[in-house]
Amino acid sequence: MSADKVANEGAVQKSEVYQDPKAKFQYEEKNGGWYLGKMPVAPEQGFKAKEIQLLSFARPHMRGFHLAWASFFCAFVCWFAFAPLMFFVKQDLDLNLSQVFTTNILSVAGTVMCRFAIGPLCDKIGPKICQFSLLSWIVVFTLLGMSVNSYWSLCVVRFFLGFGGAAFVVTQYWTTSLFANEIVGTANATTAGWGNLGGGVTQMLMVAVYAFFNGAVGLGQEDSWRLSFLVPAFITACVAVTIITMADDSPRGDLSYLYREGVIARKTATQSARLGMLNLNSWLLGVQYACCFGVELHINNTVALYFATRNSFNIGPLDAGVIASLFGWMNLFARSSGGILSDLGNKMQGMRGRLMAQSFCLAVEGVLMIIFSRQGKISGAIPALVAFSYFVQATEGATFGIVPYICPEGLGGVCAVVGAWGNIGAVCWGMMFKFGYLGKFDKGYEAMGYIIIASAVFSVFMRIKGQNHMFGTLE
């Protein structure tokens, strides 16, 4: 092929990349690729980023990345702020164990419908406004947590605090909108994993703040746990203000502006919901997500109480909270590793590789949960918890390596269904314990392990348009 022909084809290829002059960000071609500053982008995918530059806070890609995980992190801390303090709340409000489980169930039940609604809303008004609204809501109810004075008021506050858990759907929508398909599994897994890290931090943070008020300040037990809610509420409010003033919805700017100026076609919440929610793959993947993220929520609600009340462990509530935090701290890298494994599987065998990674992680997760449930000494329970936690979160990362492919034009609806199933799972686990394993946590954890292993089979039935499946046949 002649040099002139190559040059002509390059010119044609370059001319095919169109940038609307009304878009907020304008990208430039250099060295055979397209960039915004130092960030390489994929113009054929709407100028999504081709790299994750962790040390950058540049708009729009990396600023959106960091604010996505930070916002979900704060929402998670507020969402589960009651869990590490429940030992004291139970005493001061004179609750029995069944009532504690009811409040735990309500805390995750409140998220379900909100997750179904917030995904399509992301397509309509953009992730930035959705996330700001959710964080503002959760700040109010975190502060109201200071005033609960009965079982019923605790139920109400924990139910409405659960709405903040929908921040996860926004986080996944946001990073999917910002990063190219080749790395979207890693991007989604990292933002969600670092956000889920709030589950571990809240176990330590709330116990530390309580200890400060109770020990250093000299307040009584009840005043100490009530005032502890001030800290997560203040931090979350700061992040909410940062999002609404300094972030962007997409690589080309905020959706409301882009719709108004005609830069991109307007999507409706109804259209997004219909496309995502009527896709069978969304529901199959959702059931599997109930067996990883749903498990994580249930463990966050119960494991500190399990450690504190099992006689053979012989530890107090403060130590139990610190040990329980190890489960959440694994999110620092575990969920990302699941996304990396999914991206690697995609590189080697396409969608079949992603599905295989998903089933493998689920099966190992279930086995390790059974092992954890059979530990009678704290010396064995801690390493078993850490290993089990790793695969819970790796499975979550692998799940959202599949989500962007299910129905790209109805991404908000898909995120809503899969994300909501995480909370549906948590509700089911909570109900199972309340009515079948109250006071027998170890047996309940063992039963969960067998159910998780069985859920790995669902990958066989997924058929995603344009992708290969577990048996290798293209659809």
Secondary structure, 3 states (H helix, E strand, C coil): CCHHHHHHHHHHHHHCCCCCCCCCCCCEEECCEEEECCEEEEHHHCCEECCCCCCCCCCCHHHHHHHHHHHHHHHHHHHCCCHHHHHHHHHHCCCCHHHHHHHHHHHHHHHHHHHHHHHHHHHHHCHHHHHHHHHHHHHHHHHHHHHCCCHHHHHHHHHHHHHHHHHHHHHHHHHHHHECCCCHHHHHHHHHHHHHCHHHHHHHHHHHHHHHHHHHCCCCHHHHHHHCCHHHHHHHHHHHHHHHHHCCCECCECHHHHHHCCCCCCCCHHHHHHHHHCCHHHHHHHHHHHCCHHHHHHHHHHHHHHHHHCCCCCCCHHHHHHHHHHHHHHHHCHHHHHHHHHHHHHHHHCHHHHHHHHHHHHHHHHHHHHHHHCCCCHHHHHHHHHHHHHHHHHHHHHHHHHHHHHCHHHHHHHHHHHHHHHHHHHHHHHHHHHHHCCCCHHHHHHHHHHHHHHHHHHHHHCCCCCCECCCCCEC
